[in-house]
Amino acid sequence: MLARVPLLAGLTLLAIAIAIGSVVIGHGIRDRNRNDVITVTGSAKKRIVSDYVVWDLSVTSQQPSAADAARELAGWTASIRSFLTKQGVQPGELTVNPVSTETVGSGTIKGYRLTRSFEIRSPRVRDIATVAEHSSALLAGGVPLSADAPQYVYTKLPSLRPELLAEATRDAQHRGRVLVDATGAHLGGLRGVDVGVFQVTSPNSTQVEDYGVYDTSTLDKDVTAVVNVTFALK
């Protein structure tokens, strides 16, 4: 009977060791399944045409007296209004801002500088672009116009995002399948998606920014979506 005690103890220890080993192996398998993944970057690009334009311009008069500056500015303002009307700018598209005034000189006032700014906002993108191209006629007529380049924007970007994200995800899935098939493995189910910022750039531009790019200088634009998709391997 006493001789059986060491044997029973040994068998007990062996059983415990097997049980512990099984648990460790089981965790190892689960960890392996959890870690057997691949992350692939997919992208999609679409060429769009801006559907809205913003054009800012201004004129400034500087004279020794405020009255003289005001009279000169009023004449130039009338010339600009007349030009824009003849060019087809509609009243609802034009905003004429109040006059801003500043004095010239330090300590002693030597003059007054008065500025009137204008802003045109319109969905008639090409028409307003043509007006901006012809604005040099004001300079030729003696109006010291200061004008920014038109800003072209695309207002339907929110509705475009789902389409591009779906296309970018399919691109990632295709790339992942090509990579995995080459190794003899198979692409499994989706584990996670990390959506990058959208890049709105001039056509064929390679510009990329961490917080996104929104180019307003060109009528035509490229909208690019990028996603990082994680798939399981099987």
PyRosetta script that sets phi, psi and omega in degrees:
from pyrosetta import init, pose_from_sequence

init()
pose = pose_from_sequence("MLARVPLLAGLTLLAIAIAIGSVVIGHGIRDRNRNDVITVTGSAKKRIVSDYVVWDLSVTSQQPSAADAARELAGWTASIRSFLTKQGVQPGELTVNPVSTETVGSGTIKGYRLTRSFEIRSPRVRDIATVAEHSSALLAGGVPLSADAPQYVYTKLPSLRPELLAEATRDAQHRGRVLVDATGAHLGGLRGVDVGVFQVTSPNSTQVEDYGVYDTSTLDKDVTAVVNVTFALK")
pose.set_psi(1, -45.1)
pose.set_omega(1, 179.6)
pose.set_phi(2, -65.0)
pose.set_psi(2, -30.1)
pose.set_omega(2, -178.3)
pose.set_phi(3, -69.3)
pose.set_psi(3, -23.9)
pose.set_omega(3, -179.3)
pose.set_phi(4, -79.4)
pose.set_psi(4, -16.8)
pose.set_omega(4, -176.4)
pose.set_phi(5, -60.8)
pose.set_psi(5, -50.9)
pose.set_omega(5, 178.1)
pose.set_phi(6, -59.8)
pose.set_psi(6, -36.5)
pose.set_omega(6, -179.3)
pose.set_phi(7, -65.0)
pose.set_psi(7, -44.7)
pose.set_omega(7, 179.2)
pose.set_phi(8, -64.5)
pose.set_psi(8, -39.5)
pose.set_omega(8, 178.9)
pose.set_phi(9, -63.4)
pose.set_psi(9, -41.1)
pose.set_omega(9, 179.6)
pose.set_phi(10, -64.9)
pose.set_psi(10, -42.1)
pose.set_omega(10, 179.0)
pose.set_phi(11, -64.3)
pose.set_psi(11, -37.8)
pose.set_omega(11, 179.1)
pose.set_phi(12, -64.0)
pose.set_psi(12, -45.2)
pose.set_omega(12, 178.3)
pose.set_phi(13, -62.6)
pose.set_psi(13, -38.4)
pose.set_omega(13, 179.3)
pose.set_phi(14, -63.8)
pose.set_psi(14, -42.4)
pose.set_omega(14, 179.8)
pose.set_phi(15, -63.9)
pose.set_psi(15, -41.0)
pose.set_omega(15, 178.3)
pose.set_phi(16, -63.7)
pose.set_psi(16, -41.9)
pose.set_omega(16, 179.9)
pose.set_phi(17, -63.3)
pose.set_psi(17, -41.0)
pose.set_omega(17, 178.9)
pose.set_phi(18, -64.7)
pose.set_psi(18, -41.5)
pose.set_omega(18, -179.8)
pose.set_phi(19, -63.4)
pose.set_psi(19, -45.0)
pose.set_omega(19, 179.0)
pose.set_phi(20, -63.1)
pose.set_psi(20, -42.1)
pose.set_omega(20, 179.0)
pose.set_phi(21, -61.4)
pose.set_psi(21, -40.4)
pose.set_omega(21, 179.5)
pose.set_phi(22, -63.2)
pose.set_psi(22, -41.5)
pose.set_omega(22, 178.7)
pose.set_phi(23, -62.9)
pose.set_psi(23, -45.1)
pose.set_omega(23, -179.4)
pose.set_phi(24, -62.7)
pose.set_psi(24, -44.3)
pose.set_omega(24, 179.9)
pose.set_phi(25, -63.4)
pose.set_psi(25, -41.1)
pose.set_omega(25, 179.6)
pose.set_phi(26, -60.9)
pose.set_psi(26, -45.2)
pose.set_omega(26, 177.6)
pose.set_phi(27, -62.6)
pose.set_psi(27, -37.7)
pose.set_omega(27, 179.6)
pose.set_phi(28, -63.5)
pose.set_psi(28, -40.1)
pose.set_omega(28, 178.4)
pose.set_phi(29, -65.4)
pose.set_psi(29, -44.4)
pose.set_omega(29, -179.8)
pose.set_phi(30, -63.4)
pose.set_psi(30, -40.9)
pose.set_omega(30, 178.8)
pose.set_phi(31, -64.4)
pose.set_psi(31, -37.5)
pose.set_omega(31, -179.9)
pose.set_phi(32, -64.5)
pose.set_psi(32, -44.2)
pose.set_omega(32, 179.3)
pose.set_phi(33, -64.4)
pose.set_psi(33, -34.6)
pose.set_omega(33, -178.9)
pose.set_phi(34, -70.6)
pose.set_psi(34, -32.6)
pose.set_omega(34, -174.0)
pose.set_phi(35, -94.5)
pose.set_psi(35, -12.0)
pose.set_omega(35, -179.7)
pose.set_phi(36, -79.7)
pose.set_psi(36, 80.4)
pose.set_omega(36, -178.6)
pose.set_phi(37, -135.5)
pose.set_psi(37, 165.6)
pose.set_omega(37, 175.3)
pose.set_phi(38, -137.2)
pose.set_psi(38, 136.0)
pose.set_omega(38, 178.0)
pose.set_phi(39, -110.2)
pose.set_psi(39, 125.1)
pose.set_omega(39, -175.2)
pose.set_phi(40, -124.8)
pose.set_psi(40, 141.0)
pose.set_omega(40, 176.9)
pose.set_phi(41, -93.9)
pose.set_psi(41, 130.8)
pose.set_omega(41, 175.8)
pose.set_phi(42, -122.6)
pose.set_psi(42, 153.4)
pose.set_omega(42, -179.3)
pose.set_phi(43, -142.6)
pose.set_psi(43, 159.3)
pose.set_omega(43, 176.1)
pose.set_phi(44, -147.3)
pose.set_psi(44, 141.3)
pose.set_omega(44, -177.7)
pose.set_phi(45, -133.2)
pose.set_psi(45, 143.6)
pose.set_omega(45, 177.4)
pose.set_phi(46, -140.9)
pose.set_psi(46, 135.5)
pose.set_omega(46, 176.9)
pose.set_phi(47, -85.8)
pose.set_psi(47, 127.7)
pose.set_omega(47, -179.7)
pose.set_phi(48, -126.5)
pose.set_psi(48, 166.3)
pose.set_omega(48, 177.1)
pose.set_phi(49, -117.6)
pose.set_psi(49, 129.4)
pose.set_omega(49, -178.5)
pose.set_phi(50, -56.9)
pose.set_psi(50, 141.9)
pose.set_omega(50, -178.6)
pose.set_phi(51, -118.7)
pose.set_psi(51, 12.6)
pose.set_omega(51, 179.7)
pose.set_phi(52, -154.3)
pose.set_psi(52, 144.6)
pose.set_omega(52, -178.9)
pose.set_phi(53, -132.9)
pose.set_psi(53, 144.9)
pose.set_omega(53, 174.7)
pose.set_phi(54, -127.2)
pose.set_psi(54, 126.3)
pose.set_omega(54, -178.9)
pose.set_phi(55, -130.5)
pose.set_psi(55, 122.1)
pose.set_omega(55, -179.5)
pose.set_phi(56, -109.0)
pose.set_psi(56, 136.8)
pose.set_omega(56, 176.7)
pose.set_phi(57, -146.3)
pose.set_psi(57, 162.8)
pose.set_omega(57, -178.4)
pose.set_phi(58, -156.9)
pose.set_psi(58, 166.2)
pose.set_omega(58, 176.1)
pose.set_phi(59, -142.8)
pose.set_psi(59, 143.1)
pose.set_omega(59, -175.6)
pose.set_phi(60, -129.9)
pose.set_psi(60, 136.9)
pose.set_omega(60, 175.1)
pose.set_phi(61, -119.6)
pose.set_psi(61, 135.3)
pose.set_omega(61, 176.2)
pose.set_phi(62, -128.3)
pose.set_psi(62, 121.3)
pose.set_omega(62, -178.0)
pose.set_phi(63, -139.8)
pose.set_psi(63, 161.6)
pose.set_omega(63, 178.6)
pose.set_phi(64, -60.8)
pose.set_psi(64, -32.7)
pose.set_omega(64, -180.0)
pose.set_phi(65, -116.4)
pose.set_psi(65, 150.8)
pose.set_omega(65, 179.8)
pose.set_phi(66, -64.5)
pose.set_psi(66, -36.1)
pose.set_omega(66, -178.6)
pose.set_phi(67, -64.1)
pose.set_psi(67, -43.2)
pose.set_omega(67, 179.8)
pose.set_phi(68, -64.9)
pose.set_psi(68, -41.4)
pose.set_omega(68, 179.5)
pose.set_phi(69, -64.6)
pose.set_psi(69, -39.3)
pose.set_omega(69, -179.9)
pose.set_phi(70, -65.1)
pose.set_psi(70, -42.7)
pose.set_omega(70, 179.8)
pose.set_phi(71, -64.4)
pose.set_psi(71, -43.0)
pose.set_omega(71, -179.6)
pose.set_phi(72, -65.1)
pose.set_psi(72, -43.4)
pose.set_omega(72, -179.6)
pose.set_phi(73, -64.0)
pose.set_psi(73, -38.7)
pose.set_omega(73, 179.9)
pose.set_phi(74, -62.7)
pose.set_psi(74, -39.7)
pose.set_omega(74, 178.9)
pose.set_phi(75, -65.3)
pose.set_psi(75, -43.3)
pose.set_omega(75, 179.4)
pose.set_phi(76, -67.8)
pose.set_psi(76, -36.9)
pose.set_omega(76, 178.0)
pose.set_phi(77, -61.3)
pose.set_psi(77, -42.7)
pose.set_omega(77, 178.3)
pose.set_phi(78, -62.5)
pose.set_psi(78, -39.0)
pose.set_omega(78, 179.5)
pose.set_phi(79, -65.4)
pose.set_psi(79, -40.9)
pose.set_omega(79, -179.8)
pose.set_phi(80, -67.6)
pose.set_psi(80, -44.3)
pose.set_omega(80, 178.1)
pose.set_phi(81, -58.5)
pose.set_psi(81, -45.5)
pose.set_omega(81, -179.2)
pose.set_phi(82, -62.0)
pose.set_psi(82, -44.4)
pose.set_omega(82, 179.2)
pose.set_phi(83, -60.4)
pose.set_psi(83, -48.1)
pose.set_omega(83, -177.7)
pose.set_phi(84, -63.7)
pose.set_psi(84, -39.1)
pose.set_omega(84, 179.0)
pose.set_phi(85, -64.3)
pose.set_psi(85, -45.8)
pose.set_omega(85, 179.8)
pose.set_phi(86, -63.9)
pose.set_psi(86, -29.2)
pose.set_omega(86, 179.5)
pose.set_phi(87, -81.3)
pose.set_psi(87, -4.1)
pose.set_omega(87, 175.2)
pose.set_phi(88, 97.9)
pose.set_psi(88, 8.1)
pose.set_omega(88, 177.0)
pose.set_phi(89, -69.8)
pose.set_psi(89, 128.5)
pose.set_omega(89, -176.5)
pose.set_phi(90, -85.7)
pose.set_psi(90, 151.0)
pose.set_omega(90, -177.8)
pose.set_phi(91, -55.2)
pose.set_psi(91, -37.8)
pose.set_omega(91, -179.0)
pose.set_phi(92, -72.3)
pose.set_psi(92, -11.9)
pose.set_omega(92, 179.9)
pose.set_phi(93, -92.6)
pose.set_psi(93, -14.6)
pose.set_omega(93, -173.0)
pose.set_phi(94, -108.2)
pose.set_psi(94, 131.3)
pose.set_omega(94, 171.9)
pose.set_phi(95, -117.4)
pose.set_psi(95, 124.7)
pose.set_omega(95, 177.1)
pose.set_phi(96, -106.8)
pose.set_psi(96, 115.0)
pose.set_omega(96, -175.7)
pose.set_phi(97, -84.3)
pose.set_psi(97, 156.9)
pose.set_omega(97, 178.2)
pose.set_phi(98, -60.6)
pose.set_psi(98, 157.1)
pose.set_omega(98, 179.9)
pose.set_phi(99, -71.1)
pose.set_psi(99, 134.4)
pose.set_omega(99, 172.6)
pose.set_phi(100, -101.2)
pose.set_psi(100, 139.4)
pose.set_omega(100, -173.8)
pose.set_phi(101, -125.4)
pose.set_psi(101, 139.1)
pose.set_omega(101, 173.3)
pose.set_phi(102, -145.6)
pose.set_psi(102, 151.5)
pose.set_omega(102, 179.5)
pose.set_phi(103, -90.0)
pose.set_psi(103, 154.8)
pose.set_omega(103, 179.1)
pose.set_phi(104, -112.0)
pose.set_psi(104, 129.5)
pose.set_omega(104, 179.8)
pose.set_phi(105, 117.3)
pose.set_psi(105, 152.8)
pose.set_omega(105, 179.3)
pose.set_phi(106, -109.7)
pose.set_psi(106, 118.1)
pose.set_omega(106, -177.4)
pose.set_phi(107, 86.1)
pose.set_psi(107, -69.1)
pose.set_omega(107, 178.7)
pose.set_phi(108, -97.6)
pose.set_psi(108, 129.2)
pose.set_omega(108, -179.8)
pose.set_phi(109, -74.7)
pose.set_psi(109, 121.3)
pose.set_omega(109, -179.3)
pose.set_phi(110, -105.3)
pose.set_psi(110, -9.4)
pose.set_omega(110, -180.0)
pose.set_phi(111, 175.5)
pose.set_psi(111, -178.4)
pose.set_omega(111, -179.3)
pose.set_phi(112, -131.5)
pose.set_psi(112, 138.0)
pose.set_omega(112, 179.0)
pose.set_phi(113, -116.5)
pose.set_psi(113, 116.9)
pose.set_omega(113, -178.8)
pose.set_phi(114, -115.1)
pose.set_psi(114, 134.1)
pose.set_omega(114, -177.7)
pose.set_phi(115, -128.4)
pose.set_psi(115, 135.0)
pose.set_omega(115, 173.7)
pose.set_phi(116, -118.3)
pose.set_psi(116, 127.5)
pose.set_omega(116, 179.6)
pose.set_phi(117, -112.0)
pose.set_psi(117, 150.9)
pose.set_omega(117, -179.0)
pose.set_phi(118, -128.1)
pose.set_psi(118, 149.4)
pose.set_omega(118, 175.7)
pose.set_phi(119, -139.1)
pose.set_psi(119, 131.9)
pose.set_omega(119, 177.1)
pose.set_phi(120, -113.9)
pose.set_psi(120, 127.1)
pose.set_omega(120, 175.7)
pose.set_phi(121, -126.6)
pose.set_psi(121, 126.8)
pose.set_omega(121, -174.0)
pose.set_phi(122, -160.1)
pose.set_psi(122, 147.6)
pose.set_omega(122, 170.8)
pose.set_phi(123, -81.6)
pose.set_psi(123, -7.9)
pose.set_omega(123, 177.7)
pose.set_phi(124, -83.5)
pose.set_psi(124, 73.3)
pose.set_omega(124, -168.5)
pose.set_phi(125, -61.3)
pose.set_psi(125, -51.9)
pose.set_omega(125, -174.6)
pose.set_phi(126, -68.6)
pose.set_psi(126, -34.6)
pose.set_omega(126, 178.8)
pose.set_phi(127, -64.3)
pose.set_psi(127, -44.4)
pose.set_omega(127, -179.5)
pose.set_phi(128, -70.2)
pose.set_psi(128, -33.9)
pose.set_omega(128, 176.5)
pose.set_phi(129, -62.0)
pose.set_psi(129, -37.0)
pose.set_omega(129, 178.0)
pose.set_phi(130, -67.6)
pose.set_psi(130, -39.0)
pose.set_omega(130, 176.6)
pose.set_phi(131, -60.1)
pose.set_psi(131, -44.9)
pose.set_omega(131, 179.8)
pose.set_phi(132, -61.3)
pose.set_psi(132, -37.9)
pose.set_omega(132, 179.5)
pose.set_phi(133, -65.3)
pose.set_psi(133, -32.1)
pose.set_omega(133, -177.1)
pose.set_phi(134, -89.8)
pose.set_psi(134, 0.0)
pose.set_omega(134, -174.6)
pose.set_phi(135, -67.4)
pose.set_psi(135, -14.1)
pose.set_omega(135, 177.8)
pose.set_phi(136, -63.8)
pose.set_psi(136, -17.5)
pose.set_omega(136, 177.3)
pose.set_phi(137, -62.4)
pose.set_psi(137, -30.9)
pose.set_omega(137, 177.1)
pose.set_phi(138, -66.5)
pose.set_psi(138, -41.9)
pose.set_omega(138, 177.7)
pose.set_phi(139, -63.1)
pose.set_psi(139, -41.3)
pose.set_omega(139, 178.6)
pose.set_phi(140, -64.1)
pose.set_psi(140, -26.8)
pose.set_omega(140, 179.0)
pose.set_phi(141, -88.7)
pose.set_psi(141, 7.5)
pose.set_omega(141, 175.5)
pose.set_phi(142, 92.8)
pose.set_psi(142, 7.3)
pose.set_omega(142, 177.7)
pose.set_phi(143, -93.5)
pose.set_psi(143, 117.6)
pose.set_omega(143, -176.8)
pose.set_phi(144, -77.7)
pose.set_psi(144, 66.8)
pose.set_omega(144, -176.3)
pose.set_phi(145, -69.1)
pose.set_psi(145, 138.1)
pose.set_omega(145, 171.5)
pose.set_phi(146, -118.1)
pose.set_psi(146, 119.0)
pose.set_omega(146, -173.7)
pose.set_phi(147, -132.1)
pose.set_psi(147, 137.2)
pose.set_omega(147, 172.8)
pose.set_phi(148, -81.8)
pose.set_psi(148, 162.7)
pose.set_omega(148, 172.5)
pose.set_phi(149, -69.0)
pose.set_psi(149, 144.4)
pose.set_omega(149, 177.6)
pose.set_phi(150, -57.8)
pose.set_psi(150, 144.6)
pose.set_omega(150, 176.8)
pose.set_phi(151, -104.6)
pose.set_psi(151, 119.8)
pose.set_omega(151, -178.0)
pose.set_phi(152, -101.7)
pose.set_psi(152, 126.2)
pose.set_omega(152, -178.4)
pose.set_phi(153, -127.6)
pose.set_psi(153, 164.4)
pose.set_omega(153, 179.5)
pose.set_phi(154, -122.3)
pose.set_psi(154, 115.2)
pose.set_omega(154, -172.4)
pose.set_phi(155, -85.6)
pose.set_psi(155, -11.5)
pose.set_omega(155, -175.0)
pose.set_phi(156, -98.8)
pose.set_psi(156, 18.6)
pose.set_omega(156, -178.1)
pose.set_phi(157, -58.9)
pose.set_psi(157, -41.6)
pose.set_omega(157, 179.6)
pose.set_phi(158, -57.4)
pose.set_psi(158, -37.7)
pose.set_omega(158, 179.9)
pose.set_phi(159, -76.4)
pose.set_psi(159, -18.4)
pose.set_omega(159, 179.3)
pose.set_phi(160, -83.8)
pose.set_psi(160, -25.5)
pose.set_omega(160, -174.8)
pose.set_phi(161, -56.9)
pose.set_psi(161, -49.6)
pose.set_omega(161, -178.1)
pose.set_phi(162, -57.9)
pose.set_psi(162, -40.5)
pose.set_omega(162, 179.7)
pose.set_phi(163, -61.2)
pose.set_psi(163, -46.3)
pose.set_omega(163, -178.3)
pose.set_phi(164, -69.9)
pose.set_psi(164, -36.5)
pose.set_omega(164, 178.6)
pose.set_phi(165, -65.0)
pose.set_psi(165, -41.2)
pose.set_omega(165, 178.5)
pose.set_phi(166, -63.6)
pose.set_psi(166, -41.9)
pose.set_omega(166, -180.0)
pose.set_phi(167, -66.7)
pose.set_psi(167, -39.6)
pose.set_omega(167, 178.9)
pose.set_phi(168, -66.2)
pose.set_psi(168, -36.9)
pose.set_omega(168, 178.5)
pose.set_phi(169, -67.4)
pose.set_psi(169, -41.6)
pose.set_omega(169, 176.4)
pose.set_phi(170, -63.0)
pose.set_psi(170, -37.1)
pose.set_omega(170, 177.2)
pose.set_phi(171, -63.4)
pose.set_psi(171, -42.1)
pose.set_omega(171, 177.8)
pose.set_phi(172, -63.4)
pose.set_psi(172, -41.4)
pose.set_omega(172, 179.2)
pose.set_phi(173, -63.1)
pose.set_psi(173, -41.9)
pose.set_omega(173, 178.6)
pose.set_phi(174, -63.6)
pose.set_psi(174, -44.9)
pose.set_omega(174, 180.0)
pose.set_phi(175, -63.9)
pose.set_psi(175, -42.4)
pose.set_omega(175, 179.4)
pose.set_phi(176, -62.4)
pose.set_psi(176, -40.9)
pose.set_omega(176, -179.5)
pose.set_phi(177, -64.6)
pose.set_psi(177, -40.6)
pose.set_omega(177, 178.3)
pose.set_phi(178, -62.0)
pose.set_psi(178, -45.5)
pose.set_omega(178, -179.3)
pose.set_phi(179, -64.7)
pose.set_psi(179, -45.2)
pose.set_omega(179, -175.5)
pose.set_phi(180, -71.7)
pose.set_psi(180, -40.8)
pose.set_omega(180, 179.6)
pose.set_phi(181, -60.7)
pose.set_psi(181, -31.7)
pose.set_omega(181, 180.0)
pose.set_phi(182, -66.8)
pose.set_psi(182, -20.7)
pose.set_omega(182, -179.9)
pose.set_phi(183, -97.7)
pose.set_psi(183, -3.4)
pose.set_omega(183, -179.4)
pose.set_phi(184, 90.1)
pose.set_psi(184, -3.1)
pose.set_omega(184, 177.9)
pose.set_phi(185, -91.8)
pose.set_psi(185, -175.3)
pose.set_omega(185, -179.6)
pose.set_phi(186, -134.5)
pose.set_psi(186, 145.0)
pose.set_omega(186, 179.9)
pose.set_phi(187, -78.2)
pose.set_psi(187, 129.7)
pose.set_omega(187, -179.5)
pose.set_phi(188, -98.3)
pose.set_psi(188, -153.7)
pose.set_omega(188, -176.4)
pose.set_phi(189, -76.6)
pose.set_psi(189, 169.0)
pose.set_omega(189, -179.6)
pose.set_phi(190, -73.1)
pose.set_psi(190, 132.0)
pose.set_omega(190, 178.1)
pose.set_phi(191, -107.9)
pose.set_psi(191, -28.1)
pose.set_omega(191, -178.8)
pose.set_phi(192, -177.8)
pose.set_psi(192, 156.0)
pose.set_omega(192, 179.7)
pose.set_phi(193, -134.6)
pose.set_psi(193, 130.8)
pose.set_omega(193, 176.0)
pose.set_phi(194, -116.4)
pose.set_psi(194, 113.1)
pose.set_omega(194, -175.6)
pose.set_phi(195, -91.4)
pose.set_psi(195, 126.1)
pose.set_omega(195, 177.7)
pose.set_phi(196, -84.6)
pose.set_psi(196, 173.9)
pose.set_omega(196, 179.0)
pose.set_phi(197, -76.8)
pose.set_psi(197, 152.7)
pose.set_omega(197, 177.9)
pose.set_phi(198, -80.0)
pose.set_psi(198, 144.7)
pose.set_omega(198, 177.4)
pose.set_phi(199, -115.3)
pose.set_psi(199, 119.8)
pose.set_omega(199, 177.5)
pose.set_phi(200, -111.1)
pose.set_psi(200, 106.2)
pose.set_omega(200, -171.0)
pose.set_phi(201, -125.2)
pose.set_psi(201, 169.3)
pose.set_omega(201, 171.5)
pose.set_phi(202, -66.7)
pose.set_psi(202, 157.4)
pose.set_omega(202, -176.1)
pose.set_phi(203, -54.5)
pose.set_psi(203, 133.5)
pose.set_omega(203, 175.8)
pose.set_phi(204, 64.1)
pose.set_psi(204, 16.7)
pose.set_omega(204, 178.3)
pose.set_phi(205, -75.5)
pose.set_psi(205, 149.5)
pose.set_omega(205, 176.2)
pose.set_phi(206, -104.9)
pose.set_psi(206, 9.6)
pose.set_omega(206, -178.4)
pose.set_phi(207, -67.8)
pose.set_psi(207, 131.9)
pose.set_omega(207, 178.5)
pose.set_phi(208, -139.9)
pose.set_psi(208, 135.0)
pose.set_omega(208, 177.4)
pose.set_phi(209, -128.1)
pose.set_psi(209, 148.0)
pose.set_omega(209, -179.2)
pose.set_phi(210, -58.5)
pose.set_psi(210, -36.1)
pose.set_omega(210, -177.6)
pose.set_phi(211, -100.1)
pose.set_psi(211, 11.4)
pose.set_omega(211, 177.8)
pose.set_phi(212, 94.4)
pose.set_psi(212, 155.1)
pose.set_omega(212, 178.1)
pose.set_phi(213, -118.7)
pose.set_psi(213, 138.8)
pose.set_omega(213, 172.4)
pose.set_phi(214, -135.0)
pose.set_psi(214, 93.2)
pose.set_omega(214, -178.2)
pose.set_phi(215, -79.5)
pose.set_psi(215, 132.5)
pose.set_omega(215, 178.9)
pose.set_phi(216, -116.3)
pose.set_psi(216, 8.9)
pose.set_omega(216, -173.5)
pose.set_phi(217, -86.8)
pose.set_psi(217, -19.3)
pose.set_omega(217, -175.4)
pose.set_phi(218, -118.7)
pose.set_psi(218, 149.0)
pose.set_omega(218, 178.2)
pose.set_phi(219, -68.8)
pose.set_psi(219, -48.5)
pose.set_omega(219, 175.6)
pose.set_phi(220, -87.7)
pose.set_psi(220, 144.9)
pose.set_omega(220, -178.5)
pose.set_phi(221, -141.1)
pose.set_psi(221, 157.8)
pose.set_omega(221, 170.0)
pose.set_phi(222, -107.8)
pose.set_psi(222, 128.6)
pose.set_omega(222, 175.3)
pose.set_phi(223, -106.9)
pose.set_psi(223, 123.6)
pose.set_omega(223, -176.5)
pose.set_phi(224, -121.5)
pose.set_psi(224, 132.1)
pose.set_omega(224, 175.4)
pose.set_phi(225, -113.9)
pose.set_psi(225, 140.3)
pose.set_omega(225, 179.2)
pose.set_phi(226, -130.7)
pose.set_psi(226, 134.2)
pose.set_omega(226, 176.9)
pose.set_phi(227, -132.5)
pose.set_psi(227, 146.3)
pose.set_omega(227, 171.3)
pose.set_phi(228, -108.5)
pose.set_psi(228, 114.5)
pose.set_omega(228, -173.8)
pose.set_phi(229, -113.0)
pose.set_psi(229, 131.4)
pose.set_omega(229, 178.8)
pose.set_phi(230, -104.9)
pose.set_psi(230, 126.5)
pose.set_omega(230, 179.0)
pose.set_phi(231, -116.7)
pose.set_psi(231, 151.4)
pose.set_omega(231, 171.5)
pose.set_phi(232, -77.4)
pose.set_psi(232, 156.7)
pose.set_omega(232, 174.1)
pose.set_phi(233, -110.0)
pose.set_psi(233, 144.2)
pose.set_omega(233, 178.4)
pose.set_phi(234, -140.2)
pose.dump_pdb("model.pdb")
